[in-house]
């Protein structure tokens, strides 16, 4: 009974963590069904994303540190979108004022929503990484994965080599999380696969509502090829690495700050902050 209650609690916390992605999907669906004559659909979605982000900050649903991470993802995602659209990997067929080189600016928020979910879930479920590899390993691997999205158009696609490398690097890594004061753990590779699969489902919903269009969907909508799970898996891993490294940098700074305060207190003869 306890585990069932924890499962429901876990689902509720996941749903709260998905607020930003939910807002984006609702805006895609509603703007597809309801046409507003005085504003282009892509422009309206951009305004909704901006307002949603501002409201989440004002109501302290997201911390400023989380917003910084989201901005990084927005820029990384927008850069990838600009390149992929020029390479005809997919397209945004509708007209809008907020399109740059064929890419609507709201597209960056779709990547930012993944970061928003990760940051929210990390905080709400008290995520902890065990046996996380060295920073230089994750930075090199993450950079290789991200740039392969660009370079595979010109040279050999290295995704399978990268996947084998990921398995070797993270085979011993597992993530611990807390659900209603009960601790659980899961192999990190399994969590990558699960997130990638659910994003693939989300991608099918997004393309159905015209968020973007793959070449085989231009005449009529079709299910996104299962091979895209592979691409999303790699993108999720890059996203997770960025969030994990930023969390690591922040925790290191906090540790150094606390160490300095303790050293100062010891120098003035105070051994415990409670005596201050």
C-alpha positions in Angstrom: 0.0 0.0 0.0 2.8 2.4 0.9 4.6 1.8 -2.5 1.3 2.4 -4.3 0.9 5.7 -2.4 4.5 6.6 -3.2 3.8 5.8 -6.9 0.9 8.3 -6.9 3.0 10.9 -5.1 5.8 10.3 -7.6 3.3 10.8 -10.5 2.0 14.0 -8.9 5.5 15.5 -8.5 6.3 14.5 -12.1 3.2 16.3 -13.2 4.2 19.5 -11.4 7.6 19.2 -12.9 6.1 19.1 -16.3 4.2 22.3 -16.0 6.2 24.2 -18.7 6.0 21.3 -21.3 2.2 21.0 -20.5 1.7 24.7 -21.2 3.5 24.3 -24.6 1.5 21.3 -25.6 -1.8 23.0 -24.6 -0.8 26.1 -26.6 0.0 23.9 -29.6 -3.3 22.1 -29.4 -5.5 25.1 -28.8 -3.9 27.3 -31.4 -4.3 24.5 -33.9 -8.1 24.2 -33.2 -8.8 27.9 -32.6 -7.6 30.4 -35.2 -7.0 34.0 -34.1 -7.1 36.3 -37.1 -4.9 39.2 -35.9 -1.8 37.2 -34.9 0.1 34.3 -36.6 0.0 31.0 -34.7 3.8 30.7 -34.2 3.8 34.3 -32.8 1.0 33.5 -30.4 2.8 30.4 -29.1 5.9 32.5 -28.5 3.9 35.0 -26.5 2.3 32.2 -24.4 5.8 30.7 -23.7 7.2 34.1 -22.7 4.2 34.9 -20.4 4.3 31.4 -18.9 8.0 31.8 -18.1 7.5 35.2 -16.6 4.6 33.9 -14.4 6.6 30.9 -13.2 9.4 33.3 -12.1 7.0 35.8 -10.4 5.2 33.0 -8.5 8.6 31.4 -7.6 7.7 28.2 -9.3 11.2 28.2 -10.8 14.3 29.5 -9.1 16.6 32.0 -10.8 19.3 29.3 -11.0 16.8 27.1 -12.9 16.0 30.0 -15.2 19.7 30.4 -16.1 19.8 26.7 -17.1 16.6 27.1 -19.2 18.2 30.1 -21.0 21.3 28.0 -21.8 19.0 25.3 -23.2 17.0 27.8 -25.2 20.1 29.0 -27.0 21.5 25.6 -27.6 18.2 24.3 -28.9 17.7 27.4 -31.1 21.2 26.9 -32.7 20.4 23.3 -33.5 17.0 24.2 -34.9 18.6 26.9 -37.2 21.1 24.3 -38.6 18.6 21.4 -38.9 16.0 23.5 -40.8 18.6 24.7 -43.2 19.6 21.1 -43.8 15.9 20.2 -44.5 15.8 17.7 -41.5 12.4 19.2 -40.7 10.5 22.5 -41.3 8.1 25.0 -39.9 5.6 25.6 -42.7 3.5 28.4 -41.3 4.3 32.1 -41.6 5.1 34.3 -38.7 6.9 37.5 -37.8 9.0 35.7 -35.2 10.7 33.3 -37.7 14.4 33.6 -38.3 15.8 31.7 -41.3 12.7 29.6 -41.2 12.8 28.8 -37.5 10.1 30.3 -35.1 11.6 31.6 -31.9 9.2 29.5 -29.8 11.1 26.4 -30.9 13.8 27.2 -28.4 11.3 27.0 -25.6 10.6 23.3 -26.5 14.2 22.5 -25.6 14.0 24.8 -22.6 10.9 22.9 -21.4 13.1 19.7 -21.2 15.5 21.6 -19.0 12.6 23.0 -16.9 11.3 19.5 -16.3 14.8 18.2 -15.3 15.5 21.0 -12.9 12.0 20.8 -11.3 12.2 17.0 -10.9 15.7 17.3 -9.6 14.6 19.6 -6.8 11.2 18.1 -6.0 12.6 14.5 -5.8 15.9 15.4 -4.2 17.9 13.8 -7.0 21.4 12.5 -6.1 23.9 11.0 -8.5 26.1 8.1 -7.4 29.3 7.1 -9.1 29.1 10.1 -11.5 32.2 10.2 -13.8 34.8 13.0 -13.8 33.7 16.3 -15.2 36.2 16.3 -18.0 34.7 12.9 -19.2 31.1 14.2 -19.2 32.1 17.5 -20.8 34.0 15.8 -23.7 31.3 13.2 -24.2 28.4 15.7 -24.0 30.2 18.0 -26.5 30.8 15.1 -28.9 27.2 14.0 -28.8 25.9 17.6 -29.4 28.3 18.3 -32.3 27.5 15.0 -33.9 24.1 16.4 -34.6 25.8 18.8 -36.9 28.8 16.9 -38.3 26.9 13.7 -39.3 25.6 15.7 -42.3 29.2 15.9 -43.6 31.1 13.0 -42.1 30.3 9.6 -40.7 27.5 9.4 -38.1 29.1 8.5 -34.8 25.9 7.9 -32.8 26.5 4.2 -32.3 30.0 4.7 -31.2 28.8 7.4 -28.8 26.1 5.1 -27.5 28.6 2.4 -26.7 30.8 5.0 -25.0 27.8 6.2 -22.9 27.1 2.7 -21.8 30.8 2.2 -20.7 30.9 5.6 -19.0 27.6 5.3 -17.1 27.2 1.6 -16.6 27.9 1.9 -12.8 26.1 5.2 -12.3 22.8 5.2 -10.6 20.4 8.0 -9.5 18.8 8.1 -6.1 15.6 10.0 -5.5 13.2 10.5 -2.6 9.4 9.9 -2.9 7.4 10.9 0.2 10.4 10.4 2.5 11.2 7.0 1.0 14.5 6.6 -1.0 14.6 4.7 -4.3 17.4 4.2 -6.9 17.5 3.5 -10.6 20.4 2.9 -13.1 21.0 6.1 -14.9 21.0 4.4 -18.3 17.4 3.2 -17.6 16.3 6.8 -16.7 17.9 8.1 -20.0 15.9 5.5 -22.0 12.6 6.3 -20.2 12.9 10.0 -20.7 13.9 9.6 -24.3 10.9 7.4 -24.9 8.4 9.8 -23.3 9.9 12.7 -25.3 9.4 10.6 -28.5 5.7 10.3 -27.5 5.6 14.0 -26.9 7.2 14.6 -30.3 4.4 12.6 -32.0 1.9 14.9 -30.2 3.8 18.0 -31.2 4.1 17.1 -34.9 0.4 16.1 -34.9 -0.5 19.6 -33.8 1.9 21.2 -36.3 4.7 22.3 -34.0 7.1 21.3 -36.8 6.9 18.9 -39.8 9.3 16.1 -40.9 9.7 15.5 -44.7 7.5 12.4 -44.6 4.7 14.4 -42.8 4.3 17.2 -45.3 1.3 15.6 -47.2 -0.3 13.8 -44.2 0.7 13.2 -40.6 2.5 10.0 -39.8 3.9 8.5 -36.6 7.5 9.7 -36.0 10.0 7.0 -36.9 11.1 4.9 -34.0 14.7 5.8 -34.9 14.0 9.2 -33.5 14.0 7.7 -30.0 17.7 7.2 -30.6 18.2 10.9 -31.4 16.1 12.0 -28.4 18.0 9.6 -26.2 21.3 11.3 -27.1 19.8 14.8 -26.7 18.4 13.8 -23.3 21.8 12.6 -22.2 23.4 15.9 -23.3 20.7 17.8 -21.4 21.2 15.7 -18.3 24.9 16.2 -18.4 24.6 20.0 -18.6 22.1 20.1 -15.7 24.3 17.7 -13.6 27.5 19.7 -14.2 25.8 23.0 -13.4 24.4 21.4 -10.2 27.9 20.1 -9.4 29.4 23.6 -9.9 26.8 25.2 -7.7 27.3 22.6 -4.9 31.1 23.0 -5.1 30.7 26.8 -4.7 28.3 26.3 -1.7 30.8 23.9 -0.1 33.7 26.3 -0.6 31.6 29.1 0.8 30.6 27.1 3.9 34.2 26.0 4.4 35.4 29.6 4.3 32.8 30.6 6.9 33.8 27.8 9.1 37.5 28.7 8.8 36.7 32.4 9.8 34.6 31.3 12.8 37.5 29.0 13.9 40.0 31.8 13.6 37.9 34.0 15.9 37.5 31.2 18.4 33.9 30.1 17.5 33.7 26.4 16.8 30.0 26.2 16.0 27.7 28.6 14.2 25.2 28.1 17.0 27.4 30.1 19.3 27.4 33.1 17.1 
